[in-house]
Amino acid sequence: MKIGQNRRKERIGAALLSCAIVAMLGFVLLAGLRPSILRHIQPSLATFEVPPSPPPPPVTRAPIRAKPDPGRAAPLAKKALASPVVAPKPIVRIPPRPIETVPPVAASGESPVSGASDMADRGTGGGGEGSGTGSGGGGNGDGGGIAMRAEKIAGEIRNRDYPRAASRAGASGNVIVQFTVGTDGRPHGCRTAVSSGNAALDTTTCRLIEQRFRYRPAVNGAGKPVPELRAWQQRWWFAAR
């Protein structure tokens, strides 16, 4: 039953389509034979203007930031030369010479150096060199006519001669004095050439030299006694109790 109904519908649709085609062909033939039909149909077609589509919205562009002017480069700086670095000279500290303790002895002979302590049980001692006049053996003075230099034969500075003022102050040091040995062998005109830093030590040294020291006077080429300028270094040290 359903198959028969479907075939009937197909036949009806085909018939209707054929009628429509025939009607259209007939209309075309009539229009070709009578153009007035087309003129009558054309006014019925309403004409109208299609409004133009609205323009698209303007594209807003983000403002472009101007690049900062880098400016001109600074001129090349002059090459700086490094200051020369010089290492400072090392300071070499020379330790003081140790003080030797020896029995008390008289300072006699050619030695121009002696020493004394403020303690009775500390002995004398000396170091360094003195300078005197004369043309012989190491003399560097101005006595060109001396054939034999003056020789010390007596006198000494002992520990008990240590000045009390210097002892109370704990003063010590080396003093170099100069004096003239006369033709009689006695020193005179003693003066301080290099101070010990303590006036009592300096004046005591000159006073004791003039009072106690005796020399065999210097002689010239003819064997006659002549005065001679001599030097003496006295070391005073303060012994800690």
C-alpha positions in Angstrom: 0.0 0.0 0.0 2.7 2.4 0.9 4.6 1.6 -2.3 1.5 2.4 -4.4 1.0 5.7 -2.6 4.6 6.8 -3.2 4.4 6.1 -6.9 1.1 8.1 -7.2 2.8 11.1 -5.5 5.7 10.9 -7.9 3.4 10.9 -10.9 1.4 13.9 -9.7 4.7 15.9 -9.0 6.0 15.0 -12.5 2.7 16.1 -14.1 2.8 19.4 -12.3 6.4 20.1 -13.3 5.5 19.3 -16.9 2.6 21.8 -16.8 4.8 24.5 -15.4 7.4 24.0 -18.1 4.7 24.1 -20.8 3.3 27.3 -19.4 6.6 28.9 -19.3 7.4 28.0 -22.9 4.0 29.4 -23.9 4.7 32.7 -22.1 8.1 33.0 -23.9 6.5 32.4 -27.3 3.8 35.0 -26.6 6.4 37.6 -25.4 8.3 37.1 -28.5 5.3 37.7 -30.7 3.9 40.6 -28.6 6.5 42.8 -27.0 3.9 45.0 -25.4 3.4 42.3 -22.8 7.0 42.9 -21.6 6.4 46.7 -21.6 3.4 46.1 -19.5 5.2 43.9 -17.1 8.3 46.2 -16.7 6.6 49.1 -14.9 5.2 46.7 -12.4 8.7 46.0 -11.3 9.4 48.5 -8.5 12.8 50.1 -8.5 14.5 51.2 -5.3 18.0 52.4 -4.4 20.0 50.4 -2.1 21.6 52.7 0.5 25.3 52.3 0.6 26.7 50.4 3.5 27.9 52.6 6.2 31.6 53.3 6.1 33.7 51.3 8.6 34.6 53.1 11.7 37.9 54.9 11.5 40.8 52.9 12.7 42.4 54.6 15.6 46.1 54.0 15.6 48.0 54.1 18.9 50.3 57.1 19.0 53.8 56.1 18.1 56.2 57.4 20.7 59.1 59.2 19.2 62.4 57.7 19.9 64.5 59.9 22.1 67.4 61.6 20.4 70.5 59.7 21.5 72.5 62.8 21.1 76.0 63.1 19.9 78.6 60.9 21.5 81.1 62.7 23.7 84.6 63.1 22.3 87.1 60.4 23.2 88.8 61.2 26.5 92.5 61.5 26.6 94.2 58.4 27.8 95.2 58.8 31.3 98.6 57.5 32.2 98.8 55.7 35.5 100.9 57.5 38.1 104.1 55.5 38.8 103.8 53.6 42.0 107.0 53.4 43.9 107.2 51.1 46.8 108.5 52.9 49.9 111.9 51.9 51.1 111.6 49.5 54.0 112.6 50.8 57.3 115.2 48.6 58.8 115.4 48.9 62.5 118.7 48.1 64.0 118.4 46.7 67.5 120.6 48.3 70.1 123.8 46.6 70.9 123.6 44.5 74.1 125.4 46.0 77.1 128.0 43.7 78.4 128.8 43.5 82.1 132.5 43.4 82.8 134.5 44.0 86.0 135.5 47.7 86.6 138.8 48.6 84.8 140.6 51.8 84.2 140.2 53.3 80.8 143.7 53.9 79.6 145.8 53.8 76.5 144.8 54.9 73.0 141.1 53.9 73.2 139.1 57.1 72.9 135.9 55.4 74.2 134.7 54.6 77.7 131.5 53.8 79.6 130.0 54.0 83.0 126.9 52.7 84.8 124.9 54.0 87.7 125.3 50.6 89.5 128.4 49.8 91.5 128.3 46.2 90.2 128.2 47.2 86.6 131.5 47.7 84.8 132.7 50.1 82.2 132.5 49.5 78.5 132.8 51.3 75.3 132.2 51.1 71.6 132.7 53.1 68.4 135.6 55.4 67.4 136.8 58.8 68.4 138.5 61.2 66.0 141.6 63.3 66.7 144.1 65.3 64.9 147.4 64.2 63.5 148.9 63.0 60.2 149.6 59.5 61.4 147.5 56.3 61.8 143.9 57.2 61.1 144.1 60.8 62.3 141.8 63.1 60.4 142.5 66.4 62.1 144.7 69.4 61.1 148.0 68.7 62.9 150.1 68.0 59.9 153.4 68.4 61.8 152.7 65.7 64.4 155.0 62.7 64.3 153.5 60.8 67.3 150.0 61.3 68.7 149.3 61.9 72.3 148.8 58.8 74.4 146.5 58.5 77.4 148.4 57.3 80.4 146.1 57.9 83.4 142.5 58.8 84.4 139.2 57.1 84.2 135.5 57.6 84.7 133.9 55.1 87.0 130.4 53.9 87.9 130.3 56.0 91.0 130.8 59.1 88.9 127.2 58.7 87.4 125.5 62.0 88.0 122.8 61.8 90.7 120.4 64.0 88.8 120.7 61.8 85.7 120.4 58.7 87.8 117.2 59.9 89.5 115.8 60.9 86.0 116.7 57.5 84.6 118.8 59.3 81.9 121.4 57.5 79.7 123.1 58.0 76.4 126.4 58.5 74.6 128.2 61.9 74.5 131.1 62.8 72.3 133.4 65.6 73.5 136.5 67.3 72.0 139.4 68.8 73.9 143.0 69.8 73.4 145.9 67.9 75.0 148.5 70.5 75.8 152.3 70.1 75.8 152.1 69.3 79.5 149.7 66.3 78.8 146.7 67.9 80.5 143.3 68.2 78.6 141.7 71.6 78.4 139.0 73.4 76.4 136.6 70.5 76.6 133.3 71.0 74.8 130.4 68.8 73.7 130.4 67.8 70.1 127.5 65.4 70.2 125.1 65.6 73.2 123.7 62.6 75.0 120.5 64.4 75.5 121.1 65.1 79.2 123.1 68.2 80.3 124.3 66.5 83.5 125.9 63.7 81.6 127.6 66.1 79.1 129.0 68.4 81.7 130.2 65.6 84.0 132.1 64.0 81.1 134.0 67.2 80.3 134.7 68.0 84.0 136.1 64.5 84.7 138.3 64.5 81.6 139.9 67.8 82.5 140.4 66.7 86.1 141.6 63.2 85.7 142.9 62.4 82.3 146.6 62.7 81.6 148.4 62.1 78.3 151.9 61.7 77.0 151.9 64.8 74.7 152.2 64.5 71.0 155.5 65.3 69.4 156.5 66.7 66.0 159.2 65.5 63.7 161.9 67.2 65.8 160.7 65.4 68.9 159.3 68.5 70.6 155.9 68.3 72.4 153.0 69.9 70.5 149.3 70.4 71.3 146.8 68.0 69.8 143.1 68.1 69.4 141.4 64.9 70.6 137.9 63.4 70.9 136.3 61.2 73.4 133.1 59.2 73.5 131.6 58.4 76.9 128.8 55.9 77.2 126.4 56.3 80.2 123.8 53.7 80.7 121.1 53.4 83.4 121.0 49.9 84.9 117.5 48.8 85.8 117.2 47.8 89.4 
